[in-house]
């Protein structure tokens, strides 16, 4: 059955005339003539077989039926307007896809993302976190924050943050360990928290111990975790001493949730880079995010790794 609904033009004319109680002002709002407004109102009244307005001493007023009908008409127009705005925004929104390792995402990127969203409310962020390096070889993203050397073939890469690694633990653990005269003595009073990622990655405990001249140091037990994120959470919980990395532990050190029990930091040959496939590197949304990330998260001089010039549509 066909809906018994008057024309939208008639309803808009009725709504405007009711709000202004003037055909002249309604005509100005809708960019029509006063005659056109009168015609639309007359057509609507004939369709409803009901009088909607009356004139009393040159003053336009709604009839009781007109007042009742106005509530429904105004609500319907408001719903249509809101639905149209929502649909238009969905169609015109800009989506930025970001790939990132979980620990960096949780410790560094996500705490800063509200600032980016506030500055660029028109951009919708889709963040994909994965501990599998295969994700970064598929190029199914606009931007990736990657860890390594900065050389990944047909890819633009800007150095975001350098890295150093060193032991970290909760203040309560250090207090329980008590005073110690040497690093070896301190380590012997703490459980070693290790990080393994299948056979591809092992943490930097061996490199740090060698730099400290303690390749054969002993600990008060060991605990093993799959990701840096879980190892750091174990350290925060006071389970043991873990290898921390800048910038992943910077915020926890600044807040006092973690402390450095020893003075030695070892510079890493790897760093964090903000990267994009060369075919997407010049997209506006990518440039906006890259500039923000380098300013907000970056440390040290900007270092851009070359990538082949390609025409970007």
CORSULDA-V179492 format. One record per residue. PHI is phi in degrees with one decimal (NA if undefined). D_CENTER is the distance of its C-alpha to the mean C-alpha in Angstrom with 2 decimals. Layout:
phi->PHI d_center->D_CENTER
phi->PHI d_center->D_CENTER
//
This chain:
phi->NA d_center->47.00
phi->-71.7 d_center->45.80
phi->-61.4 d_center->43.88
phi->-89.1 d_center->46.05
phi->-123.1 d_center->43.62
phi->-64.4 d_center->44.83
phi->-66.4 d_center->43.34
phi->-62.9 d_center->40.05
phi->-59.7 d_center->41.93
phi->-64.4 d_center->44.41
phi->-67.1 d_center->41.77
phi->-65.0 d_center->39.89
phi->-64.2 d_center->43.26
phi->-63.2 d_center->44.17
phi->-62.3 d_center->40.90
phi->-66.4 d_center->41.24
phi->-64.0 d_center->44.97
phi->-68.8 d_center->44.45
phi->-69.7 d_center->41.93
phi->-89.5 d_center->44.11
phi->49.6 d_center->47.45
phi->-160.5 d_center->48.48
phi->-69.7 d_center->48.82
phi->-64.2 d_center->48.83
phi->-68.9 d_center->45.44
phi->-63.7 d_center->43.96
phi->-63.4 d_center->45.26
phi->-65.4 d_center->43.66
phi->-64.8 d_center->40.23
phi->-94.8 d_center->40.39
phi->57.6 d_center->42.20
phi->-125.6 d_center->45.27
phi->-88.4 d_center->48.90
phi->-62.3 d_center->50.43
phi->-63.4 d_center->52.65
phi->-64.6 d_center->49.70
phi->-62.7 d_center->48.21
phi->-59.7 d_center->51.66
phi->-64.2 d_center->51.97
phi->-64.0 d_center->48.60
phi->-67.1 d_center->49.55
phi->-63.3 d_center->53.00
phi->-61.8 d_center->51.64
phi->-65.9 d_center->49.28
phi->-63.9 d_center->52.17
phi->-66.3 d_center->54.37
phi->-64.8 d_center->51.75
phi->-86.6 d_center->51.44
phi->55.9 d_center->55.15
phi->-145.9 d_center->54.17
phi->-80.5 d_center->54.51
phi->-103.2 d_center->51.19
phi->-128.5 d_center->52.44
phi->-134.3 d_center->55.70
phi->-107.0 d_center->57.09
phi->-128.3 d_center->58.88
phi->53.4 d_center->60.59
phi->64.8 d_center->58.17
phi->-112.2 d_center->55.18
phi->-84.8 d_center->52.79
phi->-139.5 d_center->51.88
phi->-81.9 d_center->50.28
phi->-77.1 d_center->52.55
phi->-54.4 d_center->51.66
phi->-66.8 d_center->50.67
phi->-64.4 d_center->48.57
phi->-62.8 d_center->46.71
phi->-66.8 d_center->45.98
phi->-66.2 d_center->44.86
phi->-60.6 d_center->42.61
phi->-58.4 d_center->40.35
phi->-70.6 d_center->39.58
phi->-63.9 d_center->39.30
phi->-64.1 d_center->36.90
phi->-64.6 d_center->34.66
phi->-65.2 d_center->34.74
phi->-65.1 d_center->33.92
phi->-63.0 d_center->30.97
phi->-63.7 d_center->29.59
phi->-63.0 d_center->30.14
phi->-64.3 d_center->28.46
phi->-64.7 d_center->25.30
phi->-63.9 d_center->25.19
phi->-64.5 d_center->25.70
phi->-62.8 d_center->22.85
phi->-63.9 d_center->20.42
phi->-64.6 d_center->21.79
phi->-62.8 d_center->21.69
phi->-66.6 d_center->18.01
phi->-64.9 d_center->17.25
phi->-74.7 d_center->19.48
phi->-103.9 d_center->18.24
phi->-67.8 d_center->14.44
phi->-102.8 d_center->12.87
phi->-106.1 d_center->10.75
phi->-112.0 d_center->9.16
phi->-97.4 d_center->9.64
phi->-124.4 d_center->8.88
phi->-108.6 d_center->11.42
phi->-156.9 d_center->11.71
phi->-67.8 d_center->14.38
phi->-58.1 d_center->13.75
phi->-65.5 d_center->15.19
phi->-65.0 d_center->13.34
phi->-60.1 d_center->9.93
phi->-71.9 d_center->11.26
phi->-84.3 d_center->13.35
phi->-123.0 d_center->11.73
phi->-74.2 d_center->8.20
phi->-60.8 d_center->6.41
phi->-59.4 d_center->9.01
phi->-95.0 d_center->8.31
phi->-58.6 d_center->4.66
phi->-56.8 d_center->6.45
phi->-66.3 d_center->8.93
phi->-65.5 d_center->7.34
phi->-65.1 d_center->6.45
phi->-66.3 d_center->9.96
phi->-74.9 d_center->11.52
phi->-134.2 d_center->10.47
phi->-66.2 d_center->10.44
phi->-80.3 d_center->12.01
phi->-100.9 d_center->9.23
phi->-96.6 d_center->7.57
phi->-91.8 d_center->4.89
phi->-113.8 d_center->6.96
phi->-106.4 d_center->6.78
phi->-113.3 d_center->10.47
phi->-107.4 d_center->12.07
phi->-155.3 d_center->15.81
phi->-89.9 d_center->18.68
phi->-92.9 d_center->20.74
phi->-71.1 d_center->21.21
phi->-62.2 d_center->22.35
phi->-57.6 d_center->18.85
phi->-81.4 d_center->18.66
phi->-96.5 d_center->22.03
phi->-90.2 d_center->21.31
phi->59.4 d_center->19.32
phi->-90.8 d_center->17.48
phi->-155.5 d_center->14.24
phi->-87.0 d_center->13.54
phi->-136.5 d_center->12.40
phi->-132.3 d_center->13.13
phi->-101.1 d_center->13.32
phi->-115.5 d_center->16.84
phi->-117.9 d_center->19.58
phi->154.4 d_center->23.14
phi->-87.7 d_center->25.55
phi->95.7 d_center->23.58
phi->-111.8 d_center->26.05
phi->-133.7 d_center->24.83
phi->66.2 d_center->27.12
phi->-78.6 d_center->25.94
phi->-148.5 d_center->22.64
phi->-85.5 d_center->21.48
phi->-136.9 d_center->20.46
phi->-113.4 d_center->19.84
phi->-62.1 d_center->20.45
phi->-99.5 d_center->17.54
phi->-148.3 d_center->19.13
phi->-78.4 d_center->22.58
phi->-141.0 d_center->23.56
phi->-135.8 d_center->26.43
phi->-126.6 d_center->27.28
phi->-171.9 d_center->29.43
phi->-70.3 d_center->30.25
phi->-138.8 d_center->28.39
phi->-156.6 d_center->29.32
phi->-74.9 d_center->29.14
phi->-55.9 d_center->31.54
phi->-64.4 d_center->33.54
phi->-66.2 d_center->34.25
phi->-63.6 d_center->35.53
phi->-66.6 d_center->37.67
phi->-65.7 d_center->39.12
phi->-65.9 d_center->39.99
phi->76.3 d_center->42.13
phi->-64.0 d_center->43.51
phi->-140.7 d_center->44.10
phi->-88.4 d_center->46.00
phi->-132.7 d_center->44.35
phi->-61.4 d_center->41.07
phi->-59.6 d_center->42.89
phi->-66.6 d_center->44.08
phi->-65.6 d_center->40.62
phi->-61.6 d_center->39.15
phi->-65.5 d_center->42.07
phi->-99.8 d_center->41.07
phi->-127.5 d_center->37.49
phi->-78.3 d_center->36.07
phi->-85.9 d_center->34.27
phi->-96.0 d_center->30.79
phi->-105.4 d_center->30.35
phi->-125.2 d_center->27.46
phi->-126.1 d_center->28.34
phi->-125.3 d_center->26.42
phi->48.8 d_center->29.20
phi->-100.9 d_center->31.54
phi->-84.3 d_center->29.03
phi->-143.6 d_center->27.95
phi->-127.0 d_center->29.64
phi->-68.9 d_center->28.57
phi->-97.2 d_center->30.18
phi->-57.4 d_center->32.72
phi->-58.4 d_center->35.65
phi->-66.5 d_center->34.69
phi->-68.8 d_center->34.22
phi->-63.0 d_center->37.48
phi->-66.2 d_center->39.34
phi->-64.2 d_center->38.16
phi->-84.6 d_center->39.38
phi->73.3 d_center->42.68
phi->-130.4 d_center->42.18
phi->-59.1 d_center->41.86
phi->-113.2 d_center->43.85
phi->-64.8 d_center->42.38
phi->-111.0 d_center->42.62
phi->-120.2 d_center->40.15
phi->-89.3 d_center->40.75
phi->103.7 d_center->39.26
phi->-146.8 d_center->36.16
phi->-135.6 d_center->33.02
phi->-122.0 d_center->30.97
phi->-129.9 d_center->27.33
phi->-83.1 d_center->25.44
phi->-126.6 d_center->22.18
phi->-57.9 d_center->21.55
phi->-58.3 d_center->19.07
phi->-74.1 d_center->21.98
phi->-64.0 d_center->24.47
phi->-67.4 d_center->22.69
phi->-64.1 d_center->22.43
phi->-64.1 d_center->26.16
phi->-63.8 d_center->26.87
phi->-61.5 d_center->25.13
phi->-77.8 d_center->27.30
phi->86.4 d_center->30.37
phi->-75.2 d_center->31.33
phi->177.9 d_center->32.13
phi->-105.1 d_center->31.33
phi->-120.1 d_center->28.63
phi->-82.5 d_center->27.73
phi->-101.9 d_center->24.78
phi->-130.9 d_center->23.01
phi->-78.7 d_center->21.61
phi->-95.7 d_center->18.81
phi->-64.3 d_center->17.93
phi->-107.8 d_center->20.41
phi->-58.0 d_center->20.32
phi->-66.4 d_center->18.65
phi->-68.7 d_center->20.98
phi->-68.7 d_center->23.92
phi->-65.3 d_center->23.23
phi->-82.8 d_center->23.08
phi->86.9 d_center->26.19
phi->-71.4 d_center->24.82
phi->-125.0 d_center->25.97
phi->-134.1 d_center->28.95
phi->-98.1 d_center->30.60
phi->-73.5 d_center->34.05
phi->-130.6 d_center->35.32
phi->-86.6 d_center->35.19
phi->-81.9 d_center->34.67
phi->-116.3 d_center->31.43
phi->-108.0 d_center->31.65
phi->-64.5 d_center->29.80
phi->-100.3 d_center->28.11
phi->-81.5 d_center->28.79
phi->-101.8 d_center->25.23
phi->-154.0 d_center->22.04
phi->-98.6 d_center->18.33
phi->-127.1 d_center->17.79
phi->-97.8 d_center->15.18
phi->-127.0 d_center->16.80
phi->-149.0 d_center->17.15
phi->-56.9 d_center->20.04
phi->-57.3 d_center->22.61
phi->-72.8 d_center->22.57
phi->-117.3 d_center->18.97
phi->-62.4 d_center->18.97
phi->-102.0 d_center->20.25
phi->-64.4 d_center->18.06
phi->-57.5 d_center->16.89
phi->-62.2 d_center->13.16
phi->-71.7 d_center->13.55
phi->-62.8 d_center->15.70
phi->-62.4 d_center->13.46
phi->-68.6 d_center->10.58
phi->-59.8 d_center->13.48
phi->-62.0 d_center->15.20
phi->-65.7 d_center->12.42
phi->-63.3 d_center->11.80
phi->-65.5 d_center->15.59
phi->-76.7 d_center->16.21
phi->-87.9 d_center->13.75
phi->-105.8 d_center->13.91
phi->-68.5 d_center->17.07
phi->-140.8 d_center->20.50
phi->84.7 d_center->23.84
phi->-65.5 d_center->25.07
phi->-69.0 d_center->23.06
phi->-130.8 d_center->24.44
phi->-101.0 d_center->23.88
phi->-87.9 d_center->25.47
phi->-65.3 d_center->27.42
phi->-145.3 d_center->26.77
phi->-61.3 d_center->29.09
phi->-69.4 d_center->28.97
phi->-137.6 d_center->28.36
phi->-72.5 d_center->28.35
phi->-114.3 d_center->24.98
phi->-80.8 d_center->25.21
//
